[in-house]
Amino acid sequence: MKDEVFYGKSMQRVKDDNEELYQAIVDINNAVWDGKALDYKTQKLIAIGIAASNSDTRAIKKQMESAKKELGITRDEILDVLKVVLLTSGMPPFNKSLSVLNEVF
């Protein structure tokens, strides 16, 4: 989510209505995706795992699409993440995420 790419539907309204709040969100975004100990690719794979564990189809798709486009993350790399989701969160989140993976790739 580098470069102020926010997927929340209301972020443009926040930017228009409350520049100070929007800037605080941008600052948090920059602090999170700083790549100090973990590189951005690893952080993105973690974000995919979290979205998958939450069974949030929209977030899963957005994370996978940006991972593929921005970082060249492969289907196999994401599948490795989804295997961890299967182990930690169960079959329903895994199946939902696998369906999205097949759609994106």
DSSP file (Angstrom, degrees, kcal/mol; ACC not computed):
  #  RESIDUE AA STRUCTURE BP1 BP2  ACC     N-H-->O    O-->H-N    N-H-->O    O-->H-N    TCO  KAPPA ALPHA  PHI   PSI    X-CA   Y-CA   Z-CA
    1    1 A M              0   0    0      0, 0.0     4,-0.5     0, 0.0     3,-0.4   0.000 360.0 360.0 360.0  35.4    0.0    0.0    0.0
    2    2 A K    >   +     0   0    0      1,-0.2     3,-0.7     2,-0.2    28,-0.0  -0.250 360.0  38.3 -71.5 167.6    2.8    2.3   -0.8
    3    3 A D  T 3  S-     0   0    0      1,-0.2    -1,-0.2    23,-0.1     3,-0.1   0.830 128.7 -67.9  60.7  37.3    2.3    5.6   -2.5
    4    4 A E  T 3  S+     0   0    0     -3,-0.4     2,-1.0     1,-0.2    -1,-0.2   0.851  81.1 157.1  55.2  41.3   -1.0    6.5   -0.8
    5    5 A V    <   +     0   0    0     -3,-0.7     2,-0.4    -4,-0.5    -1,-0.2  -0.836  16.2 177.7 -97.0  98.9   -3.0    3.7   -2.5
    6    6 A F        -     0   0    0     -2,-1.0     6,-0.1    -3,-0.1     5,-0.1  -0.878  22.5-163.3-106.7 133.5   -5.8    3.3    0.0
    7    7 A Y        +     0   0    0     -2,-0.4     2,-0.1     4,-0.1    -1,-0.1   0.580  54.2 112.6 -93.4 -10.2   -8.6    0.8   -0.7
    8    8 A G    >   -     0   0    0      1,-0.1     3,-1.4     2,-0.1     4,-0.3  -0.427  68.0-135.4 -64.4 134.5  -11.1    2.2    1.8
    9    9 A K  T 3  S+     0   0    0      1,-0.3     3,-0.3    -2,-0.1     4,-0.2   0.757 100.5  49.0 -63.5 -25.6  -14.1    3.7   -0.1
   10   10 A S  T 3> S+     0   0    0      1,-0.2     4,-2.0     2,-0.1    -1,-0.3   0.383  79.4  97.1 -99.4   5.3  -14.2    6.7    2.1
   11   11 A M  H <> S+     0   0    0     -3,-1.4     4,-2.6     1,-0.2    -1,-0.2   0.862  81.3  54.9 -65.4 -34.7  -10.6    7.7    2.0
   12   12 A Q  H  > S+     0   0    0     -4,-0.3     4,-2.3    -3,-0.3    -1,-0.2   0.896 108.3  50.0 -64.1 -37.3  -11.1   10.3   -0.7
   13   13 A R  H  > S+     0   0    0     -4,-0.2     4,-2.9     2,-0.2     5,-0.3   0.905 109.5  50.5 -66.6 -41.4  -13.7   11.9    1.5
   14   14 A V  H  X S+     0   0    0     -4,-2.0     4,-2.9     1,-0.2     8,-0.4   0.927 111.0  49.9 -60.3 -44.1  -11.4   12.0    4.5
   15   15 A K  H  < S+     0   0    0     -4,-2.6    -2,-0.2     1,-0.2    -1,-0.2   0.909 115.8  42.2 -61.4 -42.2   -8.7   13.6    2.3
   16   16 A D  H  < S+     0   0    0     -4,-2.3     3,-0.2    -5,-0.2    -2,-0.2   0.874 124.6  34.4 -71.1 -38.7  -11.2   16.2    1.0
   17   17 A D  H  < S+     0   0    0     -4,-2.9     2,-0.2     1,-0.2    -2,-0.2   0.755 129.6  22.7 -92.7 -26.8  -12.8   16.9    4.4
   18   18 A N     X  +     0   0    0     -4,-2.9     4,-2.5    -5,-0.3    -1,-0.2  -0.633  56.3 175.1-148.2  81.1  -10.0   16.5    6.9
   19   19 A E  H  > S+     0   0    0     -3,-0.2     4,-2.6     1,-0.2     5,-0.2   0.834  83.1  56.3 -58.8 -35.7   -6.5   17.0    5.5
   20   20 A E  H  > S+     0   0    0      2,-0.2     4,-1.8     1,-0.2    -1,-0.2   0.930 110.1  43.8 -64.8 -45.5   -4.9   16.6    9.0
   21   21 A L  H  > S+     0   0    0      2,-0.2     4,-2.0    -3,-0.2    -2,-0.2   0.924 113.4  52.0 -64.1 -44.2   -6.5   13.3    9.6
   22   22 A Y  H  X S+     0   0    0     -4,-2.5     4,-2.3    -8,-0.4    -2,-0.2   0.916 108.6  50.6 -58.7 -43.7   -5.6   12.1    6.1
   23   23 A Q  H  X S+     0   0    0     -4,-2.6     4,-2.5     1,-0.2    -1,-0.2   0.872 107.0  54.4 -64.2 -36.2   -2.0   13.1    6.6
   24   24 A A  H  X S+     0   0    0     -4,-1.8     4,-2.1     2,-0.2    -1,-0.2   0.900 108.8  48.8 -62.9 -39.6   -1.9   11.2    9.9
   25   25 A I  H  X S+     0   0    0     -4,-2.0     4,-2.7     2,-0.2    -2,-0.2   0.905 110.2  50.9 -66.2 -41.4   -3.1    8.1    8.0
   26   26 A V  H  X S+     0   0    0     -4,-2.3     4,-2.5     2,-0.2    -2,-0.2   0.910 109.2  51.5 -60.8 -42.3   -0.5    8.6    5.3
   27   27 A D  H  X S+     0   0    0     -4,-2.5     4,-2.0     2,-0.2    -2,-0.2   0.897 110.4  48.0 -63.3 -40.7    2.2    8.9    8.1
   28   28 A I  H  X S+     0   0    0     -4,-2.1     4,-2.5     2,-0.2     5,-0.2   0.931 110.1  53.1 -63.3 -45.0    1.0    5.6    9.6
   29   29 A N  H  X S+     0   0    0     -4,-2.7     4,-2.3     1,-0.2    -2,-0.2   0.923 110.6  46.7 -54.5 -47.2    1.1    4.0    6.2
   30   30 A N  H  < S+     0   0    0     -4,-2.5    -1,-0.2     1,-0.2    -2,-0.2   0.855 111.7  51.0 -66.0 -35.3    4.7    5.1    5.7
   31   31 A A  H >< S+     0   0    0     -4,-2.0     3,-0.7    -5,-0.2    -1,-0.2   0.869 112.5  46.4 -69.9 -36.6    5.7    3.9    9.1
   32   32 A V  H 3< S+     0   0    0     -4,-2.5     3,-0.5     1,-0.2     2,-0.4   0.932 114.8  44.4 -71.5 -46.3    4.1    0.5    8.6
   33   33 A W  T 3< S+     0   0    0     -4,-2.3    -1,-0.2    -5,-0.2    -2,-0.1  -0.170  77.6 119.2 -93.0  41.2    5.6   -0.1    5.1
   34   34 A D    <   -     0   0    0     -3,-0.7    -1,-0.2    -2,-0.4    -2,-0.1   0.709  63.6-143.1 -83.7 -20.1    9.1    1.1    6.0
   35   35 A G        +     0   0    0     -3,-0.5     5,-0.1     4,-0.1    -2,-0.1   0.779  51.2 139.2  67.5  26.9   10.9   -2.2    5.3
   36   36 A K  S    S+     0   0    0      1,-0.1     3,-0.1     3,-0.1    -1,-0.0   0.983  85.3   3.1 -68.5 -56.9   13.4   -1.8    8.1
   37   37 A A  S    S+     0   0    0      1,-0.2     2,-0.4     2,-0.0    -1,-0.1   0.794 138.3  39.5 -99.8 -35.2   13.5   -5.4    9.3
   38   38 A L  S    S-     0   0    0      2,-0.0    -1,-0.2     3,-0.0    -3,-0.1  -0.952  86.2-122.5-115.7 134.6   11.2   -7.0    6.8
   39   39 A D     >  -     0   0    0     -2,-0.4     4,-2.3    -3,-0.1     3,-0.2  -0.251  31.0-103.5 -70.4 165.7   11.3   -6.1    3.1
   40   40 A Y  H  > S+     0   0    0      1,-0.2     4,-2.6     2,-0.2     5,-0.2   0.851 119.7  56.7 -60.4 -37.5    8.1   -4.9    1.4
   41   41 A K  H  > S+     0   0    0      2,-0.2     4,-2.2     1,-0.2    -1,-0.2   0.929 108.8  46.0 -60.9 -45.4    7.6   -8.2   -0.4
   42   42 A T  H  > S+     0   0    0      1,-0.2     4,-2.1     2,-0.2    -2,-0.2   0.913 112.3  51.1 -63.7 -42.8    7.5  -10.1    2.9
   43   43 A Q  H  X S+     0   0    0     -4,-2.3     4,-2.4     1,-0.2    -2,-0.2   0.901 109.0  51.5 -61.0 -40.5    5.2   -7.5    4.5
   44   44 A K  H  X S+     0   0    0     -4,-2.6     4,-2.2     2,-0.2    -1,-0.2   0.898 108.0  51.5 -64.4 -40.7    2.9   -7.8    1.5
   45   45 A L  H  X S+     0   0    0     -4,-2.2     4,-2.0     2,-0.2    -1,-0.2   0.879 109.7  50.3 -63.8 -37.0    2.8  -11.6    1.9
   46   46 A I  H  X S+     0   0    0     -4,-2.1     4,-2.4     2,-0.2    -2,-0.2   0.918 108.3  52.7 -64.5 -43.2    1.9  -11.1    5.5
   47   47 A A  H  X S+     0   0    0     -4,-2.4     4,-2.5     1,-0.2    -2,-0.2   0.884 107.9  51.3 -60.6 -38.8   -0.9   -8.7    4.6
   48   48 A I  H  X S+     0   0    0     -4,-2.2     4,-2.7     1,-0.2    -1,-0.2   0.926 109.6  50.4 -62.9 -43.9   -2.2  -11.4    2.2
   49   49 A G  H  X S+     0   0    0     -4,-2.0     4,-2.5     2,-0.2    -2,-0.2   0.890 111.2  47.9 -61.7 -40.2   -2.2  -13.9    5.0
   50   50 A I  H  X S+     0   0    0     -4,-2.4     4,-1.7     2,-0.2    -2,-0.2   0.940 112.9  47.3 -67.1 -46.8   -4.1  -11.6    7.3
   51   51 A A  H  <>S+     0   0    0     -4,-2.5     5,-1.8     1,-0.2     4,-0.3   0.912 113.9  49.0 -60.3 -41.7   -6.7  -10.7    4.8
   52   52 A A  H ><5S+     0   0    0     -4,-2.7     3,-1.4     1,-0.2    -2,-0.2   0.912 108.4  52.5 -64.4 -42.9   -7.1  -14.4    3.9
   53   53 A S  H 3<5S+     0   0    0     -4,-2.5    -1,-0.2     1,-0.3    -2,-0.2   0.820 109.1  50.8 -62.6 -30.3   -7.4  -15.4    7.6
   54   54 A N  T 3<5S-     0   0    0     -4,-1.7    -1,-0.3    -5,-0.2    -2,-0.2   0.497 106.0-131.4 -83.9  -4.1  -10.2  -12.8    8.0
   55   55 A S  T < 5 +     0   0    0     -3,-1.4     2,-1.2    -4,-0.3    -3,-0.2   0.816  50.7 156.2  56.4  33.4  -12.0  -14.2    4.9
   56   56 A D     >< -     0   0    0     -5,-1.8     4,-3.0     1,-0.2     5,-0.2  -0.749  23.9-170.5 -92.7  93.0  -12.3  -10.7    3.5
   57   57 A T  H  > S+     0   0    0     -2,-1.2     4,-2.5     1,-0.2     5,-0.2   0.864  82.4  50.1 -55.7 -43.2  -12.7  -11.4   -0.2
   58   58 A R  H  > S+     0   0    0      1,-0.2     4,-2.4     2,-0.2    -1,-0.2   0.933 114.5  44.0 -62.5 -46.2  -12.4   -7.8   -1.3
   59   59 A A  H  > S+     0   0    0      2,-0.2     4,-2.7     1,-0.2     5,-0.2   0.893 111.8  53.7 -66.9 -39.9   -9.2   -7.3    0.7
   60   60 A I  H  X S+     0   0    0     -4,-3.0     4,-2.7    -9,-0.3     5,-0.2   0.947 111.3  45.8 -58.1 -48.5   -7.7  -10.6   -0.4
   61   61 A K  H  X S+     0   0    0     -4,-2.5     4,-2.9    -5,-0.2     5,-0.2   0.921 113.3  48.4 -63.5 -45.5   -8.2   -9.7   -4.0
   62   62 A K  H  X S+     0   0    0     -4,-2.4     4,-2.3     1,-0.2     5,-0.2   0.919 113.8  47.2 -62.0 -43.4   -6.8   -6.2   -3.6
   63   63 A Q  H  X S+     0   0    0     -4,-2.7     4,-2.2     2,-0.2    -2,-0.2   0.921 114.6  46.0 -64.6 -43.8   -3.7   -7.5   -1.8
   64   64 A M  H  X S+     0   0    0     -4,-2.7     4,-2.4    -5,-0.2     5,-0.2   0.918 112.7  49.9 -66.2 -43.3   -3.1  -10.3   -4.3
   65   65 A E  H  X S+     0   0    0     -4,-2.9     4,-2.6    -5,-0.2     5,-0.2   0.922 113.8  44.4 -62.4 -44.0   -3.6   -8.0   -7.3
   66   66 A S  H  X>S+     0   0    0     -4,-2.3     4,-3.0    -5,-0.2     5,-0.6   0.871 111.6  54.1 -70.4 -33.9   -1.2   -5.4   -5.9
   67   67 A A  H  X5S+     0   0    0     -4,-2.2     6,-2.0    -5,-0.2     4,-1.4   0.922 113.2  43.1 -62.0 -43.8    1.3   -8.1   -4.9
   68   68 A K  H  X5S+     0   0    0     -4,-2.4     4,-0.9     4,-0.2    -2,-0.2   0.933 121.8  38.8 -66.5 -47.2    1.3   -9.4   -8.4
   69   69 A K  H  <5S+     0   0    0     -4,-2.6    -2,-0.2    -5,-0.2    -3,-0.2   0.942 125.0  33.5 -72.0 -49.6    1.4   -6.0  -10.1
   70   70 A E  H  <5S+     0   0    0     -4,-3.0    -3,-0.2    -5,-0.2    -2,-0.2   0.857 134.8  19.0 -77.9 -36.7    3.8   -4.1   -7.8
   71   71 A L  H  <<S-     0   0    0     -4,-1.4    -3,-0.2    -5,-0.6    -2,-0.2   0.463  92.0-120.6-120.5  -4.3    6.2   -6.9   -6.7
   72   72 A G     <  +     0   0    0     -4,-0.9    -4,-0.2    -5,-0.4    -3,-0.1   0.776  45.8 176.3  67.1  24.2    5.9   -9.7   -9.2
   73   73 A I        -     0   0    0     -6,-2.0    -1,-0.2    -7,-0.1     2,-0.1  -0.423  22.7-130.9 -64.2 136.0    4.8  -12.0   -6.4
   74   74 A T     >  -     0   0    0     -3,-0.1     4,-2.0    -2,-0.1     5,-0.2  -0.375  15.0-113.2 -91.7 165.5    3.9  -15.4   -7.9
   75   75 A R  H  > S+     0   0    0      1,-0.2     4,-2.7     2,-0.2     5,-0.2   0.904 118.1  53.6 -59.1 -42.8    1.0  -17.7   -7.5
   76   76 A D  H  > S+     0   0    0      2,-0.2     4,-1.9     1,-0.2    -1,-0.2   0.870 105.9  52.0 -64.6 -37.3    3.2  -20.3   -5.7
   77   77 A E  H  > S+     0   0    0      2,-0.2     4,-1.5     1,-0.2    -1,-0.2   0.925 112.8  45.0 -64.1 -43.4    4.5  -17.7   -3.2
   78   78 A I  H  X S+     0   0    0     -4,-2.0     4,-2.5     1,-0.2    -2,-0.2   0.893 108.7  56.9 -68.0 -38.1    0.9  -16.8   -2.3
   79   79 A L  H  X S+     0   0    0     -4,-2.7     4,-1.8     1,-0.2    -1,-0.2   0.888 102.9  55.1 -60.1 -38.0   -0.1  -20.4   -2.2
   80   80 A D  H  X S+     0   0    0     -4,-1.9     4,-1.2     1,-0.2    -1,-0.2   0.907 108.8  48.3 -59.3 -41.2    2.7  -21.0    0.4
   81   81 A V  H  X S+     0   0    0     -4,-1.5     4,-1.8     1,-0.2     3,-0.5   0.921 108.8  53.3 -63.4 -43.6    1.0  -18.2    2.5
   82   82 A L  H  X S+     0   0    0     -4,-2.5     4,-2.4     1,-0.2    -1,-0.2   0.792 100.8  60.6 -66.4 -27.0   -2.4  -19.8    2.0
   83   83 A K  H  X S+     0   0    0     -4,-1.8     4,-1.9     2,-0.2    -1,-0.2   0.890 105.3  48.3 -64.4 -37.8   -1.1  -23.1    3.3
   84   84 A V  H  X S+     0   0    0     -4,-1.2     4,-2.6    -3,-0.5     5,-0.3   0.893 109.0  53.6 -67.2 -39.3   -0.2  -21.3    6.6
   85   85 A V  H  X>S+     0   0    0     -4,-1.8     4,-3.4     2,-0.2     5,-0.9   0.916 107.0  52.3 -59.7 -43.5   -3.7  -19.8    6.6
   86   86 A L  H  X5S+     0   0    0     -4,-2.4     4,-1.0     3,-0.2    -1,-0.2   0.927 112.8  44.6 -57.0 -46.0   -5.1  -23.4    6.2
   87   87 A L  H  <5S+     0   0    0     -4,-1.9    -2,-0.2     1,-0.2    -1,-0.2   0.883 125.3  30.6 -67.1 -39.9   -3.1  -24.5    9.2
   88   88 A T  H  <5S+     0   0    0     -4,-2.6    -2,-0.2     2,-0.1    -3,-0.2   0.753 133.5  24.0 -95.5 -26.3   -3.9  -21.5   11.4
   89   89 A S  H  <5S-     0   0    0     -4,-3.4    -3,-0.2    -5,-0.3    -2,-0.1   0.559 102.9-121.9-120.7 -12.7   -7.4  -20.4   10.4
   90   90 A G     X< -     0   0    0     -4,-1.0     4,-1.5    -5,-0.9    -1,-0.2  -0.300  37.0 -53.0 101.9 177.8   -9.0  -23.5    8.8
   91   91 A M  H  > S+     0   0    0      1,-0.2     4,-3.2     2,-0.2     5,-0.3   0.870 119.5  59.3 -66.9 -42.9  -10.5  -24.7    5.6
   92   92 A P  H  > S+     0   0    0      0, 0.0     4,-2.4     0, 0.0     5,-0.2   0.941 110.3  41.1 -59.1 -49.1  -13.2  -22.0    5.0
   93   93 A P  H  > S+     0   0    0      0, 0.0     4,-2.3     0, 0.0     5,-0.2   0.896 116.4  51.8 -63.5 -36.5  -10.7  -19.1    4.8
   94   94 A F  H  X S+     0   0    0     -4,-1.5     4,-2.8     2,-0.2     5,-0.2   0.951 111.3  45.9 -61.6 -50.0   -8.3  -21.2    2.8
   95   95 A N  H  X S+     0   0    0     -4,-3.2     4,-2.1     1,-0.2    -1,-0.2   0.908 113.1  49.3 -61.9 -43.1  -10.9  -22.2    0.3
   96   96 A K  H  X S+     0   0    0     -4,-2.4     4,-1.7    -5,-0.3    -1,-0.2   0.925 114.8  45.2 -61.5 -44.3  -12.2  -18.6   -0.1
   97   97 A S  H  X S+     0   0    0     -4,-2.3     4,-2.8    -5,-0.2    -2,-0.2   0.870 109.8  54.2 -68.5 -37.9   -8.6  -17.4   -0.6
   98   98 A L  H  X S+     0   0    0     -4,-2.8     4,-2.4     2,-0.2    -1,-0.2   0.885 106.1  53.3 -64.3 -38.1   -7.7  -20.1   -3.0
   99   99 A S  H  X S+     0   0    0     -4,-2.1     4,-1.4    -5,-0.2    -1,-0.2   0.911 110.9  46.1 -61.5 -42.7  -10.7  -19.2   -5.1
  100  100 A V  H  X S+     0   0    0     -4,-1.7     4,-2.7     2,-0.2     5,-0.2   0.913 110.0  54.5 -66.4 -42.1   -9.5  -15.6   -5.2
  101  101 A L  H  X S+     0   0    0     -4,-2.8     4,-2.6     1,-0.2    -2,-0.2   0.922 107.7  49.6 -56.8 -45.6   -6.0  -16.7   -6.0
  102  102 A N  H  < S+     0   0    0     -4,-2.4    -1,-0.2     1,-0.2    -2,-0.2   0.833 111.5  50.0 -64.4 -31.9   -7.3  -18.7   -9.0
  103  103 A E  H  < S+     0   0    0     -4,-1.4    -2,-0.2     2,-0.2    -1,-0.2   0.910 113.5  44.3 -70.6 -43.2   -9.2  -15.6  -10.2
  104  104 A V  H  <        0   0    0     -4,-2.7    -2,-0.2     1,-0.2    -1,-0.2   0.852 360.0 360.0 -71.6 -35.3   -6.2  -13.3   -9.9
  105  105 A F     <        0   0    0     -4,-2.6    -1,-0.2    -5,-0.2    -2,-0.2   0.391 360.0 360.0-109.2 360.0   -3.8  -15.8  -11.5
